[in-house]
Amino acid sequence: MSVRKSFETEVERAFHFLVAEYGLSRPAGGGSLVSYSGDGLSYQIVLDPAARSVTTSVAKDLGEVRLTADLPALVVGAALGAPGNVRCGARTVTELRATVLAQAAYVRRLQPYLTPLNVLPLMRAAHAREQRPQS
């Protein structure tokens, strides 16, 4: 089976805890993008077939602002490790599976930092991109 065909299944398997334990929506998207969302928080897991890599980003709505940061920056911001510790390779199905499982493990470890009290300092430490709604 190819990386592209395996991506969605591997993500759903690894990130299922977001639905089961945190009540986020069932995965949306498909193809090269899988997303989870709920209560102003969303995750996007993206396969880049050209770069043969997987990236995860986290977005949090805070009032009129949406803050978005990539997983390696959040790992550093939460003092959970160096950005290079976050796997991203997806050259083979085996590597894809290992990458997705590793990224899901970091997302699980980040959950306590995404509470209302902690999320803004974490997003700032991760140099989150700020978006305001279009008028």
C-alpha positions in Angstrom: 0.0 0.0 0.0 1.3 3.5 -0.8 2.0 6.3 1.7 -0.8 8.4 0.1 -3.4 5.6 0.5 -2.3 4.8 4.0 -2.2 8.4 5.3 -5.8 8.9 6.4 -6.1 5.5 8.1 -2.8 6.0 10.0 -3.8 9.5 11.2 -7.3 8.3 12.3 -5.7 5.4 14.2 -3.0 7.5 15.9 -5.2 10.6 16.7 -8.4 8.8 17.7 -7.8 9.9 21.3 -8.7 13.4 20.3 -12.3 12.1 19.6 -12.5 9.5 22.4 -10.9 11.5 25.2 -11.3 15.1 24.3 -14.6 15.2 22.4 -13.3 16.7 19.2 -15.1 16.1 16.0 -14.5 13.0 13.9 -11.8 13.5 11.4 -12.7 15.7 8.4 -10.9 16.3 5.2 -9.4 13.4 3.3 -6.7 12.8 0.9 -3.7 14.7 2.1 -5.4 16.6 4.9 -7.1 15.3 8.1 -8.5 17.7 10.7 -10.1 17.5 14.1 -11.9 20.4 15.8 -14.0 21.3 18.7 -14.4 24.1 21.3 -12.3 26.6 19.5 -9.4 24.2 19.0 -8.4 22.5 15.8 -5.7 20.2 14.6 -4.6 19.8 11.0 -2.4 16.9 9.9 -1.1 17.3 6.4 0.8 15.0 4.1 3.1 16.7 1.6 3.7 14.0 -1.0 6.4 16.1 -2.8 8.4 16.6 0.4 7.5 13.2 1.7 6.6 14.6 5.0 3.8 15.1 7.5 3.1 18.2 9.5 0.7 18.9 12.3 -0.5 22.3 13.3 -2.7 23.5 16.1 -5.1 26.4 16.0 -6.9 28.0 18.9 -9.6 30.7 18.7 -9.2 33.3 21.4 -11.9 35.9 21.2 -11.6 37.6 17.8 -8.2 36.1 17.0 -7.2 32.6 15.8 -3.6 31.6 16.8 -2.0 28.8 14.7 1.3 27.1 15.4 3.2 24.1 14.0 3.9 21.2 16.3 7.7 21.5 16.5 7.3 25.1 17.7 4.7 24.1 20.2 7.0 21.3 21.5 9.7 23.8 22.1 7.3 26.4 23.6 6.1 23.8 26.1 9.7 22.7 26.9 8.9 19.2 25.7 12.0 18.9 23.5 13.8 20.3 20.5 12.1 20.9 17.2 14.3 18.3 15.5 12.8 15.6 17.9 9.4 15.9 16.1 9.5 13.3 13.3 8.2 14.4 9.9 9.4 11.8 7.3 6.9 9.9 5.2 9.0 8.2 2.5 7.5 4.7 3.2 4.4 3.4 4.9 6.5 2.3 7.9 8.1 5.7 8.2 4.6 7.4 7.8 3.2 5.2 10.6 6.1 6.0 13.0 5.9 9.8 12.2 2.1 10.0 12.7 2.4 8.0 16.0 5.2 10.2 17.2 3.3 13.4 16.3 0.2 12.1 18.0 2.2 11.4 21.2 3.4 15.0 21.2 -0.1 16.3 20.7 -1.3 14.1 23.7 1.5 15.6 25.8 0.5 19.2 24.7 -3.1 18.8 25.8 -2.5 20.1 29.3 -0.9 23.3 27.9 -4.0 24.0 25.7 -6.2 25.0 28.6 -7.5 28.6 28.8 -4.9 29.5 31.4 -1.9 28.2 29.5 -2.8 28.4 25.8 -1.9 32.0 25.1 1.6 31.9 26.7 2.2 28.6 24.8 1.1 30.0 21.5 3.2 33.1 22.0 6.2 31.0 22.9 5.6 29.1 19.7 5.5 32.3 17.7 1.9 31.5 16.5 0.5 33.1 13.4 -2.4 35.4 14.2 -5.4 35.7 12.1 -8.4 38.0 12.5 -11.8 37.3 10.9 -12.4 38.9 7.5 -14.9 41.9 7.8 
